[in-house]
Amino acid sequence: MSRRGFGKALAVVAIAAALTSTLSVGTGAAQDHSVRIEGRVLWIAAETMVVAPYADSTPIKVDLSRVHQDEYMGLVTDDAVVVMGTVSNERDRVIATSVQPLTS
């Protein structure tokens, strides 16, 4: 998938998820594009993780560079997670500020 295609897919996911309450947009959404994603880890390597949101099958790339390693160190494929973060200016990824296991 091209960068442009991924950006469009990410935008579609964000809109669809917001409508189904998967992404909770914070008060300052117009300024910082805050998001909350609930889904399953598809893969994780170094400071990048890809999550499949429950509301859509389009994977979302997550930049982990601003999250303490302890928050994602033990995660493996298919783990349920909640990612808090902001959409990058390029709209090609979510820059995570928090990654937590999702407990049922």
Salt bridges, closest charged atoms under 4 A:
GLU38 OE2 - ARG36 NH1 2.30
ASP63 OD2 - ARG93 NE 3.69
ASP70 OD2 - HIS68 ND1 3.54
GLU90 OE1 - ARG93 NH1 3.28
ASP92 OD2 - ARG3 NH2 2.79
ASP92 OD1 - ARG93 NH1 2.68
